[in-house]
Amino acid sequence: MASGPLSTRVAALCAELSPRLSPRSRAEVDGVRARIGQPLRVAIAGRLKAGKSTLVNALIGRRVAPTEVGECTRLVTQFRYGTSDRVDVVKRDGTRVSLPLDDAGMVPQKLNVPREQVAYVDVTLTSDRLENLTVVDTPGMSSVNTSISNEANKFLFDAPIADDIDPDSQSALSGAEAIIYTFTQSVREDDLQALEAFRTMSSRLSSNPINSLGLFNKVDKLAPTPSGDPWPVAEPLSRSQSQLMRRVVSDVVPVVGLLAETTEAGRLTAADCEALRKLAELPQEERTVLLAAASLFSTRECPVSPEQRERLLRLLDLYGINFAIAHLVANPSMATGELVRLLFAASGFPRLRQTLEQAFRLRSDAIKAGWGLARLETLASTTASPQEREMLRDAIERVIQDPQYHRLRLIEVAAQVTTGTVELPSDMESEIARLALSSEPSHVLGLPANDHEALVKAALAANNRWRAFAVGGASPAQARVAHVVARGFHLLAQQLRSPRTAH
């Protein structure tokens, strides 16, 4: 994955520091540098049976993560890009036991290693979906009295994540850089506690939810009847949950995870669609009874075999089956590909992909830079050498003072405003969001890209406007935000004045 200017600067800092450090510190700094160049690492967390593994399969585009409760689902499993499909059981002593995928192309449930010896499972796949994203499937929280499971906590914050790394350098390589928190009902207090724990571990990003996203899964269960539409309920409920979680996640997205997995992983076959067509041809009264409950659908007499109907339930559940049949009744000649596209849209997954793009990938440069500096700060606070401590802290301070690094501060204050931590008028809130999340001056300033002089004047005017706000009646919290935003517009004006950036 191509690095942005912020993470590139932190990587360069690591390269500069490495030869001047002790072997132990050098290994940690080299590990930070290596991690910065790797794909963004997103952890999938949540309760037991919240559909985390189903989401993983949808994100990867292959059904490879086991979704039934078993040995593997109780362990942390990392999915990353590789030139071949491979499963490595990483033991706590650092050794690896390699296994093939099972006959269904999934991670085997039996790992042939005692569970207490397993640190995590490392899966490499040839899926192009993983070229820019590493996905970490974590064990679920099991009760209201349990925070993040010990296994997930250890992997996310302490465990080694690369080959042949000695224990002393493990802490420099640990940690997910972003999290998707999955839930299927109203958020509970311990859900918020788990997200707060992750946010605190994110150090420099701890003051905002830049690197966290909520996923409201299985919203099809909200439908009043199996044939009902859940979205009129799911959308407002998701908005209310987003408001409740506003301090710990950037957004809450509703999805039907099973439909997403089935369509994204290409599991719906021509035979499945033919079975749905036969069901659509039944008299309406018969369809109504058949689709009233899963038990009736799987056992009642009809032209489609019980085995095929059981498969349809596993792939689509009653909501997806009802949805597909309704569209086939309306359009009997509908092609299989079009039906799959409609089911994919009904899953809500397109919005999730768009939100991930906006929430994580467009911000990955800042996320990675913040993560890298946090690791260097940790090293500076724990090294036994006063000389190394001073060297590291001086180097970190140089990066923080770099004008390019101001983008991270902008994202931080934008998140404070959009989550309601600091209240501002809606027009000012929108202006902050554009400045923080876009590198295109014309979009930030709302002017044509080819009117260079107008862009410079607008950036300077915005700088003056925010400075005046900071000293003209703003609260202390608003003033801190305004000063950061004013400097952002000042730097934008400087950028526009540079011949290298002129359009």
DALIN-V107392 format. One record per run of one state. SS is the DSSP state (~ for helix, > for strand, _ for the rest). FROM is the first residue (numbers start at 1). TO is the last residue. If there is no record, write none. Layout:
BEGIN
ss=[SS	SS]
from=[FROM	FROM]
to=[TO	TO]
END
This chain:
BEGIN
ss=[_	~	_	~	_	>	_	~	_	~	_	>	_	>	_	>	_	~	>	_	~	_	>	_	>	_	~	_	~	_	>	_	~	_	~	_	>	_	~	_	~	_	>	_	~	_	~	_	~	_	~	_	~	_	~	_	~	_	~	_	~	_	~	_	~	_	~	_	~	_	~	_	~	_]
from=[1	5	19	23	37	40	48	52	61	72	75	77	82	86	92	96	100	115	118	126	128	131	133	138	141	142	150	158	167	174	178	184	189	202	203	206	212	217	219	223	231	245	252	255	257	265	270	281	284	291	294	300	306	331	336	347	349	360	361	383	386	402	403	419	426	438	441	446	452	472	476	498	499	502]
to=[4	18	22	36	39	47	51	60	71	74	76	81	85	91	95	99	114	117	125	127	130	132	137	140	141	149	157	166	173	177	183	188	201	202	205	211	216	218	222	230	244	251	254	256	264	269	280	283	290	293	299	305	330	335	346	348	359	360	382	385	401	402	418	425	437	440	445	451	471	475	497	498	501	503]
END
